[in-house]
Amino acid sequence: MEFFKIICPGKGNVFIDGIFQGESMDGTDPKIFQCNTGVHDISMDCLDGKICGEPAQRIRIEHTNPIFPMEVIFTCV
């Protein structure tokens, strides 16, 4: 199992390969998501009335753990 978190100044809904995973934040901290090892399409829909500068990213997620998840960075405009 692999782990990642979304780094973004806003809050949004996170999707892995088109499947809804939940909100990007757990209170005031980034939520940690789990997925299988490999290439995934990670996307986010902003909830703060903004638009993600890059709403989807195709990334390889491997060699992670819950303590050191991969950081997937989104920007809101």
N, C-alpha and C positions, 0 to 999 in steps of 0.2 A: 504494500500500500504506500502511496506517495501523498505528500501534503503540500498545500500552497495557501497563501493568503493574498488578498487584494489590498494594494496600497493605493489609496485615492483620497483626495481631500473631502470628497462627498460620500454619501451612502447610496448603495444601489443594489439591485437584484443581480445575482450571479448565476450564470449558466455554464455548464460543462457539456460540450458537444450538443448544445441545444436543449439540454435538460435542466430545468430550474433547480438550484441548490439552496437558495435562501438569500438573506440579506448579507451584504459584505461586512457589516459591523455586528459585533456582539456587545451591545451596550456602547462603550466608547472605544473598545479595542477591535482590531481587525479579526474577523472570524477565520478559523483555520478549516479548510476544506480538504477532503480526502478524494483520491482518485487512483486508478490503476497507473502503473508505469507506462509511459509512452507519449505520443503526440496527441494533444487535445486542443480543441477550439474553446478558449475561455472568453466569455463575453459578459458585459455588464450594462444594465440599464440604470441610469442615474435616477434617484428618487427625489433629489433636491431641486427639481425644476431645471436642471442643467442637462447638457448633452456631453457624452463621453467623446473626447477628441479622437480616440481610436476605440470604437465600441467592441471590437473582437480582435483576439490575438491567437495565433496558432503557435503553441510552444511545446517543447519536450520537457516532461517532468520526470525526473529520476534522481536517485540518491538523496532523498529528503527524509526528514523525520518530523514528528510533531514539535520538537524543540526548535529545529531549524528548518521551517517550511520554505519553499521557494516563494519569493515575492514577485507578484505580477502587478506591474504598475500601470494604472490608468490615470488620465487627466480629464478634468471636467472643464468645459468652456461655456 
